[in-house]
Amino acid sequence: MWLDAADEKSVSHWQGNLETRRGDIILLWCASPRSYLHSVWRALDEGFNDPFFYYYSTIRVGQPIKITPIPFAEFSKHPLLGKKSSVRAHFQGASGTPFTVEEYAAIIDLLRKQGFDPSQLPQSPVAEEFYNAQLENERAVETELVEPLLRKLGFTENDWIRQFPVRMGRGERNYPDYVFGADPRPGEESAVALIECKLDISTNKELKETFVQAKSYGLRLRAIVLALAARRGLWIFRQREDGFSIEHFTFKTWNELSHPDVLHEVSLVFGKRAIDNLIEQRSHTRKK
């Protein structure tokens, strides 16, 4: 079998995820009758659509590292991996399914228990970005990550409104998670800053989708600063001359935000004093 004979120079094309980026870690699964994780590869290019490839969505992979095979039973009974939808579906139609950093760490732990030396495997570049893998829902991100950070930035609970009602269309109401400098008058709703929270933002697709959601709130409320928060960290977008851009943001992990210098850097954009200055500027504009 070609896969078994592959070496460090082997290169191939496989069905994958269009969100794949060069250098991403690729977990290669063998289907029935083997039903095990066979090897670890790297993406050599960005994911792309190939009209001449059977599966259309294509990635070019190489640099394979053969591992001690991990059978499906080990995945299914694992307390974290066993909850993954693709595992529950026995990896049927799961090509291109993203794994989180903690799931990759769980796979490395399984390999270590089988006597395989994981030091030869690529390490996840964002392994340090997960502050607490035990967080299980969006509200936990808010109470255990976002609100403690806001207090460090000088805010109190009187400075924000949670689930601020915003009418986005005829009879349609939406609720940004946190708004600052809010004007709640019907028909005049506005805010200078907002935060939208998710449990995970682990792929470019998820980042874009969350950004579009927050941007829609920001445009409706005429906000100047947007932030996205998830277990991975905090993304901050400042309005530019051409509006908010997915290409221009500041990203900090929760571990980084524990450092005083990084916290100060963030406070210059999303701290209590910075937001109060924006509120004051808007107030002066209205008076004129």
C-alpha beads as a LAMMPS data file, in Angstrom:
LAMMPS data file: protein, C-alpha beads

288 atoms
287 bonds

1 atom types
1 bond types

-500.0 500.0 xlo xhi
-500.0 500.0 ylo yhi
-500.0 500.0 zlo zhi

Masses

1 110.0

Atoms # bond

1 1 1 0.000 0.000 0.000
2 1 1 1.349 3.431 -0.989
3 1 1 0.475 4.910 2.391
4 1 1 2.509 2.309 4.292
5 1 1 5.508 2.853 2.007
6 1 1 5.423 6.656 2.292
7 1 1 8.592 8.358 3.520
8 1 1 9.655 11.902 4.397
9 1 1 9.787 12.825 0.686
10 1 1 6.289 11.538 -0.134
11 1 1 3.726 14.044 -1.379
12 1 1 0.077 13.448 -2.238
13 1 1 -3.286 15.127 -2.715
14 1 1 -6.174 14.287 -0.401
15 1 1 -9.703 15.394 0.172
16 1 1 -9.575 18.102 2.813
17 1 1 -10.882 21.400 4.112
18 1 1 -10.793 24.617 2.087
19 1 1 -9.827 26.435 5.321
20 1 1 -6.560 24.463 5.470
21 1 1 -3.472 26.673 5.631
22 1 1 0.111 25.813 4.721
23 1 1 1.839 24.175 7.674
24 1 1 -1.366 22.878 9.282
25 1 1 -1.069 19.508 10.997
26 1 1 -2.923 16.758 9.118
27 1 1 -4.170 13.617 10.891
28 1 1 -4.528 10.801 8.360
29 1 1 -7.190 8.213 9.159
30 1 1 -7.477 4.765 7.565
31 1 1 -11.038 3.557 7.109
32 1 1 -12.414 0.021 7.453
33 1 1 -11.093 -2.593 7.854
34 1 1 -8.151 -0.870 9.549
35 1 1 -10.101 1.863 11.362
36 1 1 -7.167 3.604 12.949
37 1 1 -5.153 6.805 12.911
38 1 1 -2.278 5.961 10.593
39 1 1 0.115 8.933 10.453
40 1 1 0.626 12.659 10.896
41 1 1 1.347 14.889 7.882
42 1 1 1.676 18.600 7.111
43 1 1 -0.275 20.711 4.634
44 1 1 2.098 21.924 1.915
45 1 1 -0.290 24.503 0.425
46 1 1 -3.546 26.307 1.148
47 1 1 -6.716 24.287 0.629
48 1 1 -8.204 24.729 -2.854
49 1 1 -11.012 23.625 -5.156
50 1 1 -9.830 21.284 -7.921
51 1 1 -12.552 20.640 -10.551
52 1 1 -10.563 17.637 -11.831
53 1 1 -10.247 15.990 -8.393
54 1 1 -12.933 13.483 -7.419
55 1 1 -13.666 15.131 -4.058
56 1 1 -13.237 18.721 -5.372
57 1 1 -11.913 20.169 -2.053
58 1 1 -8.226 19.335 -2.108
59 1 1 -5.115 19.699 0.024
60 1 1 -1.521 18.782 -0.854
61 1 1 0.147 16.915 1.998
62 1 1 3.680 15.771 2.744
63 1 1 6.325 15.280 5.469
64 1 1 4.583 12.169 6.879
65 1 1 5.439 10.798 10.308
66 1 1 4.287 7.248 10.970
67 1 1 2.892 6.651 14.429
68 1 1 1.769 3.738 16.539
69 1 1 -1.747 3.246 15.110
70 1 1 -4.554 4.428 17.392
71 1 1 -7.608 2.193 16.845
72 1 1 -11.105 3.604 16.735
73 1 1 -11.969 2.049 20.090
74 1 1 -9.438 4.343 21.786
75 1 1 -11.140 7.367 20.257
76 1 1 -14.670 6.279 21.092
77 1 1 -14.006 5.594 24.783
78 1 1 -11.882 8.704 25.373
79 1 1 -13.689 11.255 27.612
80 1 1 -12.924 14.160 25.241
81 1 1 -12.479 12.603 21.806
82 1 1 -15.491 10.330 22.267
83 1 1 -17.771 13.409 22.369
84 1 1 -16.636 14.632 18.954
85 1 1 -19.382 14.322 16.337
86 1 1 -17.051 12.851 13.719
87 1 1 -15.996 10.137 16.179
88 1 1 -19.614 9.341 17.022
89 1 1 -20.188 9.003 13.258
90 1 1 -17.236 6.570 13.037
91 1 1 -15.373 9.111 10.853
92 1 1 -17.838 8.588 8.013
93 1 1 -17.619 11.582 5.656
94 1 1 -15.320 13.353 8.116
95 1 1 -12.499 14.334 5.742
96 1 1 -11.350 17.860 6.542
97 1 1 -12.900 17.932 10.017
98 1 1 -10.859 20.320 12.205
99 1 1 -9.518 19.126 15.564
100 1 1 -9.048 21.570 18.411
101 1 1 -5.740 22.061 20.196
102 1 1 -6.913 20.123 23.246
103 1 1 -8.120 17.255 21.033
104 1 1 -4.708 17.096 19.379
105 1 1 -3.133 17.105 22.841
106 1 1 -5.396 14.172 23.778
107 1 1 -4.186 12.238 20.725
108 1 1 -0.573 12.897 21.703
109 1 1 -1.368 11.616 25.191
110 1 1 -2.828 8.407 23.711
111 1 1 0.327 7.910 21.669
112 1 1 2.505 8.460 24.719
113 1 1 0.561 5.778 26.623
114 1 1 1.204 3.362 23.744
115 1 1 4.940 3.918 24.025
116 1 1 5.303 6.263 21.065
117 1 1 7.651 9.232 21.528
118 1 1 5.527 12.310 20.658
119 1 1 8.535 14.654 20.588
120 1 1 9.007 13.816 16.904
121 1 1 5.505 15.098 16.072
122 1 1 4.769 18.726 15.164
123 1 1 3.608 20.739 18.137
124 1 1 0.515 22.844 17.820
125 1 1 1.581 26.495 17.402
126 1 1 -1.329 27.697 19.523
127 1 1 -1.142 25.132 22.309
128 1 1 -0.609 27.890 24.855
129 1 1 -3.650 29.800 23.646
130 1 1 -6.214 27.710 25.502
131 1 1 -6.623 29.130 28.952
132 1 1 -8.992 26.473 30.261
133 1 1 -10.040 23.487 28.178
134 1 1 -12.677 22.619 30.784
135 1 1 -14.919 25.515 29.754
136 1 1 -17.964 23.912 28.202
137 1 1 -20.217 26.733 27.009
138 1 1 -20.294 30.337 25.903
139 1 1 -21.507 31.641 29.252
140 1 1 -18.473 30.093 30.949
141 1 1 -16.239 32.038 28.550
142 1 1 -18.052 35.195 29.629
143 1 1 -17.916 34.647 33.382
144 1 1 -14.487 33.013 33.668
145 1 1 -12.554 34.871 30.979
146 1 1 -14.237 37.993 29.647
147 1 1 -15.634 39.554 32.821
148 1 1 -12.438 39.046 34.880
149 1 1 -10.514 40.703 32.019
150 1 1 -12.946 43.622 31.923
151 1 1 -12.408 44.205 35.641
152 1 1 -8.645 44.209 35.099
153 1 1 -9.198 46.826 32.401
154 1 1 -10.943 49.053 34.938
155 1 1 -14.603 48.312 34.196
156 1 1 -17.362 47.501 36.659
157 1 1 -20.654 45.782 35.867
158 1 1 -22.275 49.235 35.625
159 1 1 -20.134 49.967 32.561
160 1 1 -21.616 47.322 30.294
161 1 1 -24.974 45.895 29.276
162 1 1 -25.312 42.181 28.549
163 1 1 -27.633 40.963 25.824
164 1 1 -28.433 44.483 24.630
165 1 1 -31.586 44.279 22.452
166 1 1 -31.000 45.562 18.922
167 1 1 -33.656 45.664 16.220
168 1 1 -31.919 44.613 13.006
169 1 1 -34.946 44.351 10.743
170 1 1 -38.713 44.255 10.743
171 1 1 -39.704 42.495 13.968
172 1 1 -36.216 40.997 14.380
173 1 1 -34.226 41.443 17.585
174 1 1 -30.617 40.515 18.147
175 1 1 -28.565 40.599 21.325
176 1 1 -24.852 41.499 21.344
177 1 1 -23.232 39.891 24.388
178 1 1 -21.667 43.054 25.847
179 1 1 -22.077 46.694 24.834
180 1 1 -20.350 49.779 26.239
181 1 1 -21.506 53.395 26.090
182 1 1 -24.987 52.296 25.109
183 1 1 -27.877 54.584 24.194
184 1 1 -31.007 52.397 24.601
185 1 1 -33.589 54.884 23.270
186 1 1 -35.902 53.119 20.810
187 1 1 -34.869 53.949 17.289
188 1 1 -31.715 55.674 18.543
189 1 1 -29.854 52.624 19.861
190 1 1 -26.099 53.045 19.738
191 1 1 -22.900 51.958 21.496
192 1 1 -19.225 52.847 21.187
193 1 1 -17.921 49.302 21.724
194 1 1 -19.154 45.728 21.923
195 1 1 -17.928 42.184 22.570
196 1 1 -19.325 39.061 20.933
197 1 1 -18.499 35.769 22.676
198 1 1 -18.250 32.195 21.412
199 1 1 -17.033 28.999 23.041
200 1 1 -14.531 28.307 20.262
201 1 1 -13.160 30.255 17.317
202 1 1 -10.625 27.748 16.061
203 1 1 -10.767 28.097 12.254
204 1 1 -10.646 30.989 9.798
205 1 1 -14.204 30.174 8.793
206 1 1 -15.419 30.490 12.392
207 1 1 -13.493 33.743 12.786
208 1 1 -15.064 35.201 9.649
209 1 1 -18.576 34.125 10.663
210 1 1 -18.248 35.609 14.150
211 1 1 -16.677 38.784 12.763
212 1 1 -19.551 39.265 10.301
213 1 1 -22.056 38.831 13.140
214 1 1 -20.253 41.343 15.381
215 1 1 -19.735 43.745 12.475
216 1 1 -23.469 43.757 11.733
217 1 1 -24.122 44.763 15.342
218 1 1 -21.332 47.332 15.199
219 1 1 -22.667 48.996 12.054
220 1 1 -26.191 49.064 13.444
221 1 1 -25.002 50.635 16.726
222 1 1 -22.345 52.850 15.095
223 1 1 -19.671 51.244 17.292
224 1 1 -16.035 52.262 17.050
225 1 1 -14.437 49.158 18.582
226 1 1 -15.413 45.485 18.262
227 1 1 -14.020 42.508 20.141
228 1 1 -14.495 38.763 19.738
229 1 1 -13.819 36.449 22.671
230 1 1 -13.463 32.655 22.844
231 1 1 -11.421 30.060 24.710
232 1 1 -8.558 30.726 22.332
233 1 1 -8.239 34.429 23.141
234 1 1 -9.422 37.927 22.317
235 1 1 -9.612 39.639 18.893
236 1 1 -9.960 43.439 18.837
237 1 1 -11.038 45.400 15.735
238 1 1 -10.815 49.187 15.607
239 1 1 -12.874 51.038 13.000
240 1 1 -10.753 52.402 10.165
241 1 1 -11.521 54.886 7.405
242 1 1 -12.898 52.019 5.344
243 1 1 -14.822 50.540 8.279
244 1 1 -14.088 47.299 10.128
245 1 1 -11.831 44.827 8.341
246 1 1 -11.321 41.117 8.968
247 1 1 -7.712 41.660 7.895
248 1 1 -6.867 44.190 10.611
249 1 1 -7.110 43.185 14.252
250 1 1 -5.119 42.653 17.406
251 1 1 -5.157 39.132 18.829
252 1 1 -4.048 38.140 22.322
253 1 1 -4.263 34.791 24.075
254 1 1 -5.564 34.667 27.639
255 1 1 -2.099 33.708 28.834
256 1 1 -0.671 36.779 27.110
257 1 1 -3.359 38.944 28.698
258 1 1 -2.062 37.974 32.125
259 1 1 1.151 39.913 31.397
260 1 1 1.030 43.575 32.604
261 1 1 2.589 44.968 29.404
262 1 1 0.090 43.159 27.167
263 1 1 -2.794 44.182 29.419
264 1 1 -1.654 47.802 29.158
265 1 1 -1.475 47.533 25.361
266 1 1 -5.061 46.269 25.230
267 1 1 -6.230 48.918 27.706
268 1 1 -5.179 51.642 25.251
269 1 1 -7.861 50.377 22.862
270 1 1 -10.416 48.625 25.051
271 1 1 -9.732 49.857 28.576
272 1 1 -12.070 51.864 30.802
273 1 1 -10.319 55.160 30.058
274 1 1 -10.224 54.520 26.297
275 1 1 -13.923 53.680 26.157
276 1 1 -14.859 56.653 28.357
277 1 1 -12.953 58.927 25.957
278 1 1 -14.942 57.521 23.031
279 1 1 -18.195 58.063 24.936
280 1 1 -17.208 61.654 25.679
281 1 1 -16.263 62.319 22.056
282 1 1 -19.618 61.006 20.864
283 1 1 -21.418 63.136 23.438
284 1 1 -19.654 66.279 22.206
285 1 1 -20.495 65.400 18.617
286 1 1 -24.191 65.147 19.472
287 1 1 -24.185 68.526 21.248
288 1 1 -22.757 70.206 18.177

Bonds

1 1 1 2
2 1 2 3
3 1 3 4
4 1 4 5
5 1 5 6
6 1 6 7
7 1 7 8
8 1 8 9
9 1 9 10
10 1 10 11
11 1 11 12
12 1 12 13
13 1 13 14
14 1 14 15
15 1 15 16
16 1 16 17
17 1 17 18
18 1 18 19
19 1 19 20
20 1 20 21
21 1 21 22
22 1 22 23
23 1 23 24
24 1 24 25
25 1 25 26
26 1 26 27
27 1 27 28
28 1 28 29
29 1 29 30
30 1 30 31
31 1 31 32
32 1 32 33
33 1 33 34
34 1 34 35
35 1 35 36
36 1 36 37
37 1 37 38
38 1 38 39
39 1 39 40
40 1 40 41
41 1 41 42
42 1 42 43
43 1 43 44
44 1 44 45
45 1 45 46
46 1 46 47
47 1 47 48
48 1 48 49
49 1 49 50
50 1 50 51
51 1 51 52
52 1 52 53
53 1 53 54
54 1 54 55
55 1 55 56
56 1 56 57
57 1 57 58
58 1 58 59
59 1 59 60
60 1 60 61
61 1 61 62
62 1 62 63
63 1 63 64
64 1 64 65
65 1 65 66
66 1 66 67
67 1 67 68
68 1 68 69
69 1 69 70
70 1 70 71
71 1 71 72
72 1 72 73
73 1 73 74
74 1 74 75
75 1 75 76
76 1 76 77
77 1 77 78
78 1 78 79
79 1 79 80
80 1 80 81
81 1 81 82
82 1 82 83
83 1 83 84
84 1 84 85
85 1 85 86
86 1 86 87
87 1 87 88
88 1 88 89
89 1 89 90
90 1 90 91
91 1 91 92
92 1 92 93
93 1 93 94
94 1 94 95
95 1 95 96
96 1 96 97
97 1 97 98
98 1 98 99
99 1 99 100
100 1 100 101
101 1 101 102
102 1 102 103
103 1 103 104
104 1 104 105
105 1 105 106
106 1 106 107
107 1 107 108
108 1 108 109
109 1 109 110
110 1 110 111
111 1 111 112
112 1 112 113
113 1 113 114
114 1 114 115
115 1 115 116
116 1 116 117
117 1 117 118
118 1 118 119
119 1 119 120
120 1 120 121
121 1 121 122
122 1 122 123
123 1 123 124
124 1 124 125
125 1 125 126
126 1 126 127
127 1 127 128
128 1 128 129
129 1 129 130
130 1 130 131
131 1 131 132
132 1 132 133
133 1 133 134
134 1 134 135
135 1 135 136
136 1 136 137
137 1 137 138
138 1 138 139
139 1 139 140
140 1 140 141
141 1 141 142
142 1 142 143
143 1 143 144
144 1 144 145
145 1 145 146
146 1 146 147
147 1 147 148
148 1 148 149
149 1 149 150
150 1 150 151
151 1 151 152
152 1 152 153
153 1 153 154
154 1 154 155
155 1 155 156
156 1 156 157
157 1 157 158
158 1 158 159
159 1 159 160
160 1 160 161
161 1 161 162
162 1 162 163
163 1 163 164
164 1 164 165
165 1 165 166
166 1 166 167
167 1 167 168
168 1 168 169
169 1 169 170
170 1 170 171
171 1 171 172
172 1 172 173
173 1 173 174
174 1 174 175
175 1 175 176
176 1 176 177
177 1 177 178
178 1 178 179
179 1 179 180
180 1 180 181
181 1 181 182
182 1 182 183
183 1 183 184
184 1 184 185
185 1 185 186
186 1 186 187
187 1 187 188
188 1 188 189
189 1 189 190
190 1 190 191
191 1 191 192
192 1 192 193
193 1 193 194
194 1 194 195
195 1 195 196
196 1 196 197
197 1 197 198
198 1 198 199
199 1 199 200
200 1 200 201
201 1 201 202
202 1 202 203
203 1 203 204
204 1 204 205
205 1 205 206
206 1 206 207
207 1 207 208
208 1 208 209
209 1 209 210
210 1 210 211
211 1 211 212
212 1 212 213
213 1 213 214
214 1 214 215
215 1 215 216
216 1 216 217
217 1 217 218
218 1 218 219
219 1 219 220
220 1 220 221
221 1 221 222
222 1 222 223
223 1 223 224
224 1 224 225
225 1 225 226
226 1 226 227
227 1 227 228
228 1 228 229
229 1 229 230
230 1 230 231
231 1 231 232
232 1 232 233
233 1 233 234
234 1 234 235
235 1 235 236
236 1 236 237
237 1 237 238
238 1 238 239
239 1 239 240
240 1 240 241
241 1 241 242
242 1 242 243
243 1 243 244
244 1 244 245
245 1 245 246
246 1 246 247
247 1 247 248
248 1 248 249
249 1 249 250
250 1 250 251
251 1 251 252
252 1 252 253
253 1 253 254
254 1 254 255
255 1 255 256
256 1 256 257
257 1 257 258
258 1 258 259
259 1 259 260
260 1 260 261
261 1 261 262
262 1 262 263
263 1 263 264
264 1 264 265
265 1 265 266
266 1 266 267
267 1 267 268
268 1 268 269
269 1 269 270
270 1 270 271
271 1 271 272
272 1 272 273
273 1 273 274
274 1 274 275
275 1 275 276
276 1 276 277
277 1 277 278
278 1 278 279
279 1 279 280
280 1 280 281
281 1 281 282
282 1 282 283
283 1 283 284
284 1 284 285
285 1 285 286
286 1 286 287
287 1 287 288
